[in-house]
Amino acid sequence: MTKKKPVLKRFNYRLNKLHVKNLKGIKDFTLNFEKDKLVTGIVGINGSGKSTLIHALACAFKPIGKATSKDFNRLSHFFTPNKDASWEGSEFEIEFEFDELTIKPNSEPTKKLVNHTEVYSKKQGEKVSRWLPIYGRRHERESAYIGLHDLATLSEDKNAGRYKEYETEDLAHEASDKIKEDLVYILGRNYNRLTTCLVKQKDKVHTLFGLVFNGVEYSEHSMGAGEKRLLTILSALHNPKLAKGGLLLIDEIDVLLHGMAFKRLIERIIKRANEKKIEVIFSTHRETIIDFKNDLLIYGVLNTGKGVIPMPHTHPQVMQQLTGVRTVPIEIYVEDDLATSVIETLLYQKHATHYVNITKFGTWSNAFAILAGKILMDSDISETLCVLDGDVCNTIEERTSECQRHLNGDDKNEHRQSMLNHIVEFKLANVAPQGSGGSPEYNIKIMFESIESDDPRVIELQRYSREIQGLEDWHVYFEILAETSGIRTARDKVLEVISETEEWNEYIVEISDWLDEKLKIYLPVKAQEEENLVTV
């Protein structure tokens, strides 16, 4: 009697990482996916390699239960050998995970999570020049690719006449109601009906999309290109075969769509992907994708002129390449000119000048007004920090009271806590003598004078500083120091000297810690290694 072999079932596939060793001009490029985000947007300028990454992913899997491929599912579909490129030497790997259920006769099924890495390559110098692994040995996972190959409508097809005779019926799709709902929302047009147009030719049936709007019925012969594009995307998004672990890939998702339609499409893709557990990856060069940074993973592809490097999240250099305008993601608000100079010194130390904009708000209470105003206008304050000088409102009780004063109401407790998290201060080790003001300036004076230095220029400047005594208001300290020393940039020189001390680290610790967390996003290790390649 033949012993039955165990049955393996694999499902719940998720991508973990795509690493390109060498593919169509992209070398040593890694894209890491996030566990908690089902939707990923790849952002970059034309020619940066976005489509190449999408094409590589489109060939990672084969359809479930089919020996043959479908359109745009093989590497040779995208990387066709020609007189300019054989693609030999190309190589990339995809790391993915899945649940594996093992069913053995006369025993309980067992399930485990499997991490797997597949290498795809076209070896150089092989007798048989083909992509490996062979198509039949690839993992089975339902996927769909929507590219630029079918953008044109039949109104632009000179052979459209062969499809002029057709029968119309309701859209043959299990989720036709959902597709219609999404289409109406995205385009803002109240379509009466979605249809399928059946063109019967001998033993073959060709299908077209159809729509009914304001009682007028029309097919792809007279349909707008944007309408057709959306119907193609939404039909794939609602395909039951992709539910619970499928992969949907869309190249240049923004093409043919106006701004509002694009934003509404992204909203619906995020909503439906989470409902149906579909992994969606698309490419775009529309900068407004930044509006969705909290809801999907955004990966920038930065063209340095000497290659492309990955930039996780909405990296400002990627945004600048897209728009031609310097984009600054982090906003720090401070009280005055001294605080501005301190923050500038800190940013210079952290190589973060490109990523932060500094704005003065005046008196300390305005910090609470700024944050309250942003919250009431429903603005995101996650990238905003307000810095107090450290001489007033430096207890949690005082700050809580100010938050209550600027943002009252029982329904605002969560917002008030958010305000508190975005207000920090300079830590003053020294306060001005009783009866005088200007503790921030006085604190820096004492810090500067306590430094032991061998530099004669520093020693001389310290001498001039020590001669400044008995001021009623220490806010004018730097003006007097500049005048008596003859060094117009005395304040900058003092900050430069103290910024190398441990006392400095204690002074700016709250701002520094907050910035370090933010800069993990904008200064990934790879970007720092390549910093010398990038011009901003």
Residue pairs with C-beta under 8 A, 6 or more apart in sequence:
4 105
6 102
6 103
6 104
7 102
7 103
7 104
8 100
8 101
8 102
8 103
9 100
9 101
9 103
10 98
10 99
10 100
10 101
10 114
10 139
10 140
11 98
11 99
11 101
11 244
11 245
12 98
12 99
12 244
12 245
13 61
13 96
13 97
13 98
13 139
13 141
13 245
13 247
13 279
14 33
14 35
14 96
14 97
14 98
14 245
14 279
15 33
15 57
15 94
15 95
15 96
15 247
15 279
15 281
16 32
16 33
16 95
16 96
16 97
16 115
17 30
17 31
17 32
17 33
17 94
17 95
18 30
18 31
18 33
18 53
18 56
18 57
18 92
18 93
18 94
18 95
19 29
19 30
19 31
19 92
19 93
19 94
19 95
20 26
20 27
20 28
20 29
20 30
20 52
20 53
20 56
20 92
21 27
21 28
21 91
21 92
21 93
22 89
22 90
22 91
22 92
23 52
23 56
23 79
23 90
23 91
23 92
24 49
24 52
24 79
24 87
24 90
25 49
25 52
25 308
26 49
26 52
26 53
26 307
26 308
27 307
29 49
29 53
29 308
29 309
29 310
30 310
30 526
31 42
31 53
31 299
31 310
32 312
33 40
33 297
34 40
34 297
37 295
37 296
37 297
38 270
38 273
38 274
38 277
38 278
38 279
38 280
39 269
39 270
39 273
39 279
39 280
39 281
39 282
39 295
39 296
39 297
40 279
40 280
40 281
40 282
40 296
40 297
40 298
40 299
41 253
41 266
41 281
41 282
41 283
41 284
41 289
41 292
41 296
41 297
41 298
41 299
42 50
42 53
42 54
42 281
42 282
42 283
42 284
42 299
42 301
43 50
43 283
43 284
43 285
43 287
43 289
43 298
43 299
43 300
43 301
43 314
43 318
43 322
44 50
44 283
44 285
44 300
44 301
44 302
44 303
44 308
44 318
44 321
44 322
45 285
45 303
45 321
45 322
46 285
47 303
48 301
48 302
48 303
48 308
48 321
49 301
49 303
49 308
50 251
50 252
50 283
50 284
50 285
50 301
51 147
51 251
51 252
51 283
53 283
53 301
54 145
54 147
54 249
54 250
54 251
54 281
54 282
54 283
55 78
55 79
55 251
56 75
56 92
56 94
56 120
57 94
57 247
57 249
57 281
58 72
58 73
58 78
58 143
58 145
58 249
59 73
59 74
59 75
59 77
59 78
59 120
59 131
60 94
60 96
60 118
60 120
60 138
60 139
60 141
60 143
60 247
61 138
61 139
61 140
61 141
61 142
61 143
61 247
62 69
62 73
62 135
62 136
62 138
62 139
62 140
62 141
63 69
63 70
63 73
63 140
63 142
63 143
64 140
64 141
64 142
64 241
65 140
67 136
69 135
71 77
72 78
72 145
72 147
72 149
73 143
73 145
74 131
74 135
75 120
75 122
75 131
76 131
79 85
79 87
79 90
79 122
79 131
81 87
81 129
86 122
86 129
87 122
88 122
88 123
88 124
88 125
88 126
88 129
89 122
89 123
89 124
90 121
90 122
91 119
91 120
91 121
91 122
92 119
92 120
92 121
93 117
93 118
93 119
93 120
94 117
94 118
94 120
95 115
95 116
95 117
96 115
96 116
96 117
96 118
96 139
97 113
97 114
97 115
97 116
98 113
98 114
98 116
98 139
98 141
98 245
99 111
99 112
99 113
99 114
100 111
100 112
100 113
100 114
101 109
101 110
101 111
102 109
102 110
102 111
102 112
103 109
116 139
118 133
118 138
118 139
119 132
119 133
120 131
120 132
120 133
121 131
121 132
122 129
122 130
122 131
122 132
123 129
123 132
141 245
141 246
141 247
142 241
142 242
142 245
142 246
142 247
143 242
143 246
143 247
143 248
143 249
144 236
144 239
144 242
144 246
144 247
144 248
144 249
145 249
145 250
145 251
146 232
146 233
146 236
146 248
146 249
146 250
146 251
147 251
147 252
148 251
148 252
148 255
150 232
151 225
151 228
151 229
151 255
151 256
152 225
153 220
153 221
153 222
153 223
153 224
153 225
153 228
154 160
154 163
154 208
154 219
154 220
154 221
154 223
155 221
155 222
155 223
160 221
162 199
162 201
163 199
163 206
163 208
163 221
164 221
165 199
166 197
166 198
166 199
166 200
166 208
166 219
167 197
167 198
167 200
168 195
168 196
168 197
168 198
168 210
168 217
168 219
169 195
169 196
169 198
170 176
170 193
170 194
170 195
170 196
171 179
171 180
171 194
171 195
171 196
171 209
171 210
172 196
172 207
173 179
173 196
173 235
173 238
174 238
174 240
175 238
175 240
176 194
178 238
178 272
179 194
179 231
179 234
179 235
179 238
180 191
180 193
180 194
182 234
182 237
182 268
182 272
183 189
183 191
183 194
183 227
183 230
183 231
183 234
184 190
184 191
185 264
185 268
186 230
186 261
186 264
186 265
186 268
187 226
187 227
187 230
187 261
188 260
188 261
189 213
190 213
191 211
191 212
191 213
192 212
192 213
192 214
192 215
193 211
193 212
193 217
194 209
194 210
194 211
194 212
194 231
195 209
195 210
195 211
195 212
195 217
195 219
196 207
196 208
196 209
196 210
197 207
197 208
197 209
197 210
197 219
197 220
198 205
198 206
198 207
199 205
199 206
199 207
199 208
208 219
208 220
208 221
209 219
209 220
209 223
209 227
209 228
209 231
209 232
210 217
210 218
210 219
210 220
210 223
211 217
211 218
211 223
211 227
212 218
220 228
225 256
226 256
226 257
226 258
226 261
229 255
229 256
229 257
230 257
230 261
230 265
233 250
233 253
233 265
233 269
234 268
236 242
236 248
237 248
237 268
237 269
237 272
237 273
237 276
237 278
237 280
238 272
238 276
239 246
242 248
242 276
242 278
243 276
243 277
243 278
244 276
244 277
245 277
245 278
245 279
246 278
246 279
247 278
247 279
247 280
247 281
248 273
248 278
248 279
248 280
248 281
249 280
249 281
249 282
250 280
250 281
250 282
250 283
251 282
251 283
252 283
252 284
252 285
253 262
253 265
253 266
253 282
253 283
253 284
254 262
254 284
254 285
254 286
257 265
259 286
259 288
262 286
262 288
263 288
263 291
266 289
266 292
266 296
267 292
269 280
269 282
270 292
270 295
270 296
272 278
273 279
273 280
285 322
287 319
287 322
287 323
289 298
289 314
290 298
290 314
290 319
292 298
293 313
293 314
294 380
294 382
297 312
297 313
298 312
298 313
298 314
299 310
299 311
299 312
299 313
300 310
300 311
300 312
300 313
300 314
300 315
300 317
300 318
300 319
301 308
301 309
301 310
301 311
301 318
302 308
302 309
302 310
302 311
302 315
302 317
302 318
302 321
302 527
302 534
303 321
304 530
304 533
304 534
305 533
305 535
306 533
307 533
309 526
309 527
309 530
309 533
310 524
310 526
311 317
311 318
311 524
311 527
312 521
312 524
313 521
313 522
314 329
315 522
315 527
316 326
316 327
316 328
316 329
316 354
316 355
316 522
316 536
317 354
317 534
317 536
319 327
320 326
320 327
320 536
326 354
326 536
328 354
328 355
328 356
328 357
329 355
329 383
329 522
330 355
330 356
330 357
330 383
330 384
330 385
330 515
330 518
330 522
331 356
331 357
331 359
331 383
331 384
331 385
332 343
332 356
332 357
332 358
332 359
332 384
332 385
332 386
332 387
332 511
333 358
333 359
333 360
333 361
333 367
333 370
333 384
333 385
333 386
333 387
334 340
334 342
334 343
334 358
334 359
334 360
334 361
334 386
334 387
335 360
335 361
335 362
335 363
335 364
335 367
335 387
335 388
335 389
336 360
336 362
336 389
337 360
338 440
338 441
338 444
338 478
338 491
339 360
339 387
339 389
339 426
339 440
340 358
340 360
341 491
341 492
341 495
342 426
342 495
342 508
343 356
343 358
343 387
343 511
344 353
344 358
345 492
345 495
345 496
345 499
346 499
346 508
346 511
346 512
346 515
347 353
347 356
347 515
349 499
350 512
350 515
350 516
350 519
351 523
351 528
351 531
352 515
352 519
352 522
352 523
354 536
355 518
355 519
355 522
355 523
356 515
361 367
361 370
361 386
364 388
364 389
364 392
364 393
365 393
365 402
367 386
367 387
367 388
367 423
368 386
368 399
368 402
368 403
368 405
368 406
368 407
368 419
368 423
369 406
370 384
370 386
371 381
371 384
371 386
371 406
371 418
371 419
371 422
371 423
372 403
372 406
372 407
372 419
374 380
374 381
374 384
375 381
375 407
375 415
375 418
375 419
376 407
381 418
381 419
381 422
383 518
384 422
385 422
385 423
385 424
385 511
385 514
386 422
386 423
386 424
387 423
387 424
387 425
387 426
387 511
388 394
388 423
388 424
388 425
388 426
389 425
389 426
389 428
389 439
389 440
390 425
390 426
390 427
390 428
390 439
390 440
390 443
391 428
391 431
391 439
391 440
393 399
393 402
394 425
396 420
399 420
399 423
400 416
400 420
403 416
403 419
403 420
404 416
406 419
407 415
407 416
407 419
424 510
424 511
424 514
425 510
426 440
426 443
426 507
426 508
426 510
426 511
427 506
427 507
427 508
427 509
427 510
428 439
428 440
428 443
428 507
429 443
429 446
429 447
429 503
429 506
429 507
430 439
430 442
430 443
430 446
430 447
431 439
431 442
431 443
432 438
432 439
432 442
432 474
433 442
435 472
436 442
436 471
436 472
436 473
436 474
437 472
437 473
437 474
437 475
438 471
438 473
438 474
438 475
438 476
438 477
439 474
441 474
441 475
441 477
441 478
442 474
442 477
443 507
444 477
444 494
444 495
444 498
445 465
445 468
445 474
445 477
447 498
447 501
447 503
447 504
447 507
448 461
448 462
448 465
448 494
448 497
448 498
449 462
449 465
449 466
450 503
451 458
451 462
451 497
451 498
451 501
453 459
453 462
453 497
458 497
460 485
461 481
461 485
461 487
461 490
461 493
461 494
464 481
464 484
464 485
465 481
465 494
467 484
468 477
468 480
468 481
468 484
471 477
471 480
478 490
478 491
478 494
481 487
481 490
481 491
481 494
482 488
482 489
482 490
482 491
487 493
498 504
498 507
505 512
527 534
